[in-house]
Amino acid sequence: MAEPSAPHLRRGFSLLSATALNISNVVGVGPFITIPLILASMQGPQAMLGWIAGALLATCDGMVWSELGAAWPGSGGSYRFLREAYGPDKWGRLMAFLFIWQFIFSGPLEIASGLIGFAQYFSFLAPGLTALDLKLIAAAAGIIAFALLYRSIKGISKLTVTLWIGAMTTLIAVPLAGIGHFSAKLAFSFPPHAFNFGTGFVLGLGSAMLIAIYDYMGYYDICYIGDEVRNPARTIPRSILLCILFTACAYFALEIVIIGVVPWRQAIDSKFIASEYMQMLHGHAAAVVITLLILWTAFASVFALLFGYSRIPYAAARDGYFFSAFAKLHPTKDFPHVSLSVLALMSIGAAFFSLDAVIAALITTRVLVQFLAQIMALPLLRKRLKNELPYRMPLYPLPAVIAFLGWCFVFGSSGWDYIRFGFLTLAAGVAAFLIHARVGHKWPFASPISAANP
């Protein structure tokens, strides 16, 4: 009698479900709460340039992700790319550790931002709720997402498409509802000196782009579950680029239509811009319906993030770069249940902080290692694999250079307090790595014998 095979990840994601996962990750509550912030950053509708600049950065960076993801289609995403590109025995060990280190903070923070946004829009339906009530609602949404994810990949793939349909319904319904009332004169009522290309304009654009890239973030989510993707060399690049194209068009249309109905000076001060926009057009009942759809969309994003990110500590632990408990798969349902459980708990805890603090900490902890170091890994990949790459970005290295400069601009636009926080987090990660390596007798403290058998 043949022995049962060991638990393993199953390739259940097609192009449709992979694109759905990415879009569900990107299209959360973000654009519905950040439109006022983007307008405020440049004091007028010229802030739509932030959406365009963010889309350009996401597209160029998406090509980097596509090339790396097609070459190394395994669980872990950036962790795997950094480890392999910089060398798994030396510098790659450091880079992989630093990614996991920042991810321990940034992953749950990103998930928590969706939970906080969910609770913030929920307060439109129940305006009498206290701040503590809203935090408990955010935590409850996290618990429900965790419960739905605690199952086999087959069921998750189908559920992802279902949640994606709800998110798409929201994105389409909001601009469609206002097309008949749209005023181009109102939408493009630029203030005096709106395009005075001085220091103020550049700084404002940087702030708008920072917010926009937060809303685009997640176009690469499929790279975290490469082991569960069918035909990854074709599916990963296509799902990333399709996601960016769709969301860029949707976000631009969303802002234009909303400020073509609600004057931008009024929209800047709105806490529930989509709900108030719908109430202005079609009354309170319609506003309630669109609020429910936005809640669905926010939950879909939380679901996609928690699903994809739970595979990162799993991949690191499986390869011996993180605590071994995270490498455990569920004995019958074949998913990393320990990693999923830990990240869910940390995300729920982070949901008790403010949204502004969560977003700022998320961006500054992620850019230096995940994006900048990953772009620099691309030439190392090409040197190693040469003509064996299954996907090559067009016009190399121009998109990579644009992405690198774009991320530097976003990081620099976050403000000195957050820049210092980013560098301090990185320095603490290096110190933690050295302690970890010293205790485990790994590089750069490995003995000749252990170095020969890493």
C-alpha positions, 0 to 999 in steps of 0.5 A: 500500500502506497504511503500518503504524500506529505502535505503540499501547496496546490496550483489552484490559481488561474489568470482570472483568479490571480488577477482577481486576487491582485485587484481585490488586494488593491481595491479596498477602502483606500480610494474611497477615503483617500480622495479627500486627502489627495485633493488636499495635498495639492489644493485642487483637482490637479492632484489627479496627477498623483494618480497618473504618477502613481500608476506610472510608478506601479507599472514600471515596478510591476515589470520588475515584479513580473520578471522576478516572479516569472523567474522564481515562481515560489511562495514568499515573493520579495523574500525569495527574490532577495534571497536568490538574487543576492546569494542564499548563503551570504548577502542574500541571507541578510536581505531575506532577513531584513525583508522578513523583519520589515514585513513583521511590521508592514504586513499587518499594518497594511492589513490593519489599514483595511480594517480601520477603513472598514470601521470608518465607513461603517460609522456612516451607517451608525454615526453614534458609535464611539471610537472604541466601538469602531476599533472593536468592529475593525477587530471583528472584521479581521476575525471573520477574514481569518475564519474564512481563510482557515480552509483549503486553497480550492475553496479560497480560489472560488471565494476570491473571485466572489469577493472580487465581483463585489469590489468591481461592482462598487468601483463601477457603480460609484462613477456610473451613478454620477455620470448623468450629473457630471459637470466638467466645469466643476471637475476641472475648476483649477485654482489660480496658479494650480500649475505653477511648477515650483517647490510647492507644486513638487512637494504637493505632487510628492504627497499626492503620489505617496497617497496614490501609491498606497491605493495602488499597493498590492498589484504584486500580491500573486507573487507571494503565492507562486507555488499555487499559480498555474503556468506562473511564467505567463500568469504572474506578469499578465495578472500584474499588468492587468491589475494595474491597468484596470485600477489606474483607469478606475481610480482616475474615473472615480475621482473625476466623476466625484469632483464633477458632482461634489465641488472639490473644496467641499470634498476635501473635508469629507469623511465619507466622500462616496456615501455623501456623493451618493446621498447628494445624487439619489438620497439616503437609501442609495448612500446606504447601499453604496456604503455596504458595497464599500464595506464589501470591497474593504473586506475583500482587500483585507481577505486578499492581503491576509491570504497572500501575506501569510505565505511569506513567513511560511516560505522563509521558515520552510527554507530555514530562514525563520522560525520553524513553527511557521513552516507547518501546513495544516495536516488535512487542508494543506495551508500554512495555518501557523503563519496565517494565525500569527499574522491575523492576530498582529493585524487585529492588534494593529487595527487599534491604532490610527489610520494616519499612523498605520499608513505612514509606518507602512510606507516607510518600513517597506520602501527601502528593502522591499522595493529599492533593494528588489529593483537592484536585485534585477541585474543580479537575476539577469546576470545569473540566469542570462538567456533562461528568463521566461519573461523580460521587461520591455525597454530594460533597464528604463522601467527599472530606473524609473521605478527606483527614482519613483520610490526614492521620491515617494520615500523622500516625500513622507517627511523627515520624521518618517524618513528617520523611522524608516532608516531606524527600522532598517538599522534595527533589522541589521542589528537583529540579523547580526545577533541571529547570525551570531547565535546560530553560527551563520554567515558572517559568523560561520565557522569553516565547517558550518560555512561549508554546510550552511 
